[in-house]
Amino acid sequence: MIKAKMGTTLILGLSDENLRRLKNDEPIKFNMKEVGFGDIDVFIFNGKDEQSMKQMMNKSIHPYKTIIKDDNAPHN
């Protein structure tokens, strides 16, 4: 994975290997401090659809401390 910063823009480059891992339910996690932003963890993952991604998040991320925004939901 390539991580870079240009002004206030975070740039991520995912290799074919990164995409293979994402498709195998192996999320990518890093901290924004690595590229000069604040102390914020980034968690990148992949799923077949929004429902499967929500299920994965409920297994991987603390559901009571996470705000989930679904762009396809009528009311978030």
Protein Blocks (a to p, Z undefined) as FASTA:
>chain_A
ZZddehjaccddddfklmmmmmnopacdddfklnopacddddddddfblmlmmmmmmmmp
cfklcccddfkbmbZZ
